[in-house]
Amino acid sequence: MAWPVQFLFRGLRTVGLVLLYYVFSIGITFYNKWLMKGFHYPLFMTLVHLGVNFCLSALTRRAMQCWTGKPRIVLTWEDYIRKVAPTALATALDIGLSNWSFLFITISLYTMTKSSAVLFILFFSLVFKLEEPNPFLILVVLLISSGLFMFTFESTQFNMEGFIMVLLASFIGGIRWTLTQVLMQKAELGLQNPIDTMYHLQPLMFLGLFPLFLYNEALSLSASEKLFRVTELSPLLYSLMTLSVGGTLAFGLGFSEFLLVSKTSSLTLSISGIFKEVCTLLLAASLMGDRMSKLNWLGFAVCLCGISLHVGLKTYYSKNKVPSIRQLSSKSSELQLPLLRQNGDKCEDSAADEYNDEEEEQEISLH
């Protein structure tokens, strides 16, 4: 009787963690889109999110230090500027452009276009020799590219400016996750824990995005009644509260991804990410009124086939001990980080005995 109970408990735990991941991931997408309808300052919103993430990650680090009694890693200024800054800049531009695009495009077009990030991650992983050349990668690229073309072809709600923003964000996202993998696999830096990585990235991300905010939004925001020209206190508090909620959702997303992978496997996260895209499009069509033709749905299905093929190939090579990703030199047993997943993620290996059978699967796949 103990075995069925244990199996049921693990199943319920996995379902609960997947639902928690869905709440934060889908929630922040719809929340940012809703917020952009009345608050047309996406870069400022992103800066607030970064500030909230930094505060929450700092508090989490303090709690972890008190719980374990071990001091958390603090990088030297030389390592911080030389090794963390490129990753922080790419991450800031990826998130900033993604949020900016919500001013112009629908959630469905955003979700579909961000799926193309897999193509750019594949490209940069080959450039940085993190991925072994594989003939099946050509099929993956063709499926995702053709699916994206069919989805955007004759779309009634297509916006070129927003589409280019998301496509550029996906391109930068390929650089971002490649650099993130390199950063987190350098054992000498000690950034295997995603909370430590978030803590070190946020300040440089803020500084990297701030000049773009000054150029594009600072003047209009200073004259806006949303923040600086308020005549009453309640609208100001409302704006700050809504912005802070988005930051909390962003932090919760990263933390829920960490919990899901550390308690299950990266394969669970990858498969969950595929179904999350389906849920996002269905909700966008029913709640936000996004209009999609049969050709658009067909393009989405073809794109999902490409992503599913990639996940399946990664799992096959992992189980047959022919990994397609070259592991960087690292002696850390806390983390093995693969590069490619559709939806950006990072985690710390749980190192629990129950996962020894899935040692090759205990890697984080990045979006």
N, C-alpha and C positions, 0 to 999 in steps of 0.2 A: 504493500500500500504506500510505502514511502516514495517509491520511484514515480508513480503517477502524480502524487501530490507535488513532488519536486518539479516534474515536467510541467504541470499545470501552472505552478508558481512562476516558472521561467517564461512560459508563454504569456501569462498576464502581465508580467513585468515588461516584456518586450513590446507588447501592444501599448502599454501605458507610456513607455518611453517614446515610441513612434508618434503617438497622439500628442505628447508634449512637444516634440519636434515640429509637428504639423501646426500646432497652435502658434508657436513663435514664428515659424518660417512663413506660413501663409498670412498670419496676422500682421506681420510687419509690412508685407507687400501691400495689402489692402489698406492698412492704416496710413502708410506714406502717401498712397494715391488719394485717399480721402483728405488728408491734411493739405495736400498740394492744391486742392480745389479752392481753399480759402486763404492759404498762406503760400504765396508765390516766391518763396526764398529758399530753394532746396539746398543751396550751399551752406547757408546759415543753419538750416535744420541739421545738416550733416555735422557741422562743427559742434552743435549742442549734443548730438548723439555721441561724438567722440569724447566730449567732456564727461558725459554721464558714464560711458564705458570705462574711462580711466578711473573715475571715482569708485565705481563698483568693483573693478578688478583690483584696485588698491585695497579696498575693504576685504575682498575675498582672500587676497594674499595675507593680510594681517590675521584673518580668522584661521587660515591654514597654518600659519606660523605658530599661533597660539595652540592649535590643536596638536600639531606634530612636535612642537618644540624646536624645529629646525629653521634656521634663517633662510629666507627666500633669496634667489639669485639677483644681484644688481650688477649690471654691466659697467665696465669702465667707459669713460667718454670716448676713447679711441675706437673701441669695438662698437659702441653705440652709433657713432657717426659713420664709420666706414662700412659696417656690416648690416646695420638695421635700417639706416636711412633709405637705401634704394627700395627695400620692401615696403617701408612705410609710405613712400611717395607713390608707388604703384597702387597700393591699397587705397590710399586717399582718393586718387583720381578715379579708380574703378567705382568706388562707392559714391563719390560725388557726382559723376556723370550718370550713374544709374538712377540716383534720386532726381537729378535734374531732368531726366527724360520723362518723368511722370507728369510734367507740365504739358507734354505734347502727345503722348501715345497712351493706348489702352493697356490694361493689365495683361490681356491675352497676347498682344504684340510684344510687350516687354518680356513676358515669360518665355515666349518662343525664341526671341532673338537672343536672350541671355543663354539659351541652351547651346548656342553656337560657340560658347566659351570653350567647350570641349575641343573644338577644332584648333583653337589658338594654343590651348594647353598642350595638345599633341605636337603642334609645330615647335613650340619652345622646348618641350621635353626632348625632342629629337636634336634641336640645336645645342642644348646643354648636355646632350648625351645621357639624359636620365631615362630615356626610353629606347629599347632596342628596335631597329627597323623591323617591320612586320607587314607582310603583304595584305593581311586583313585590315590594316589601318586604312588602306585605300578605299575599301568598301565602307568602312565606318564614316570616312570623310564624305564620300559620295551620298550616302543615305542622309546624313545630317544636312549637308548643303542643299540637296534637292528638296528635302522636306522644308527647309527654311524658305526656299524660293517659292514653293507651292503655297506656303502659308501666307506670304506677303503678296503673291500675284493677284492683282485686281481686288485687293482688300479695300472694302468701303471705308474703313477707319484707319487707313494707312497715313502716317505723317513722316515725311522724309527726314526732317530735322531731328525728331525724336528717335527715329530708327538709326540714324547715323550715330547719335549719342550712345545708344545701347550697344551698337556694333563696336564702337570705339572702346566702350567700357569692357566689352568682352575681350577685345584684343589686349587691352592693358591688364585685364584679369588673367590672361594666359601668362604674362610676365609676372604678375603678382604671385600666383600660386607656385610658379617655378621657383621664384626667389624665396617664397615662404618655405617650400620643401627644403631648399638648401640651408636656409637659416635654422630651421628646427632640427635638421639632422646633424648639425655641427655640435658634437657633444661638448666641446670645450666652452661653448657659449652657455650651456645649461638652460636653454629655452624649450625643452621638450614639453613642459606643461603649458597648455594654451593660455592659461590665466597669466602666466609670466610673460608670454609672447604679447598678449593684448595689452598688458601694463606697459611694456616697453614701446609698443608701436604707436599708441594713441597720441602722445605728445608730438612726435615727429609727423604723424598724419595731420594733426591740427595745423602745425606750422607749414606743411606742404600745401594744404588746401586754402589757407588763409589769404595768400596773395590773390588767388582766383576769386575769392569772395570779395575782397576789396575792389577788384577791378569791375566785377559784374553786378554786385548786389549792395555794396556798402552804402552808396549814395541814396538809392531808392529806399533802402531799409531805414536809414536815418530819418527820412521824411515820412515814414509810414506810421499810421495810427495803430498798427499792430503791436509795436513795442515802444519806440522812442517818443512818439507824439501822442501818447494816450492821455486822455482827460480824466479817466477813472482808473482805479487800481484793479478792479475785477477783470477787465479785458487783458491787462498785462499778465496777471496771474494765470488766466486761462491759457494764454499763448505759451507761457513758460511750462505750464503743466502738460499741455498736449505735446510739446517738444520733448519733454523729459520722458513721457510715456514711450515715445518712439525709441529713445535711447535705451530704456529698460528692456524693450522688446529685442533690440539688437544684441544686447548683452545676453539675454535669455536664449536667443537663437544659438549663439556660439556655445553656451554652456550646455544646452540640450543636445547639440550635436556631439559634444564631448561625452556626455552621459550615455548616449545611444551607442556610440562606437565602443566605449570602454566596457560596457556591460553586455554587448552582443558582438558585433563584428562590423567591419567596413562594408561587407556585402549587404548586410541589413540596411545600412545607411544608404547605399547606392540604390537598392531596390525601392526603398522608401522614397528617395528623391524622385524616381521616375513616376511613381504613383502620385506624389505631391504635385507634379506638374499637371497631371490630369485633373486632380481636385481643384487646382488653381484656375484652370481654364473653365471648368464647369461652373465654379462659383462666380467667375468673372462674367460669364454669359447670363447667369440667372440673377445675380445681384447688381452688377454694374451695367448691364445692358450691352455688353460687347457682342457685336454681330460677326458671325463666322459662317462662311459658305462651306459647302461640301468639300470643295477643293482645299480650303484652309484646314479643315479637320483631317483630310487625307494627308496633307503636308505634315501636320502635327504627328500623325500616326507613323509616317515614314521616318521622321526625326527621332521619335521614341524607339523605333526599331534599331536605328544606328547606335543610339546610346545604350540600349539593352544588349546589342551585340558586343559593344565594347566592354560592358560589365561582365558579360558571360566569358569573353576571351580572357579578361584579367583573372577571373575565378579559375578558369581551366588551367592557365599557365601557372597559377599559384599552387593549385593542388598537385600538379605534375612536376612541381619544383623546377619549372623553366620560366622564371620570372621575366617579364618584359621590361621591368624597370631595374636599372642598375642601382643597387643600394650604395649610397655614399658612405665613405669611411666614417663609422660611428661605433663606439663601444657601448653606447647606452642601450640598456634593455628596456627602457621605458617606452620607446616609441619607434615604430617603423612606419615611415610616411610615404605612401605612394602618391602619385600626382593626380591621377585622372579620375575625377568624378564630375558629374554634371553640376553639382550644387555646392561650393566652397566650404571645405570643412577641415578641422584640425582636431587632434585628440591626444590623450596620453594613454599608453598601453596599460591596461589594468594589471597585468602580470599575475592574474589569478590562475589557479590550477585548472579550473574548468575550461580554460581556453587554450590549453596546451595542444589540443587536437587541431586548433585553428590558428596555429602560430603564424602561418603565412598569410592568413586573412586579417590578422590584427594590425591593420595599417589604416591610415586615414586617407580617404580619397578626397581630392580637393575640387571645388567648383570654381 
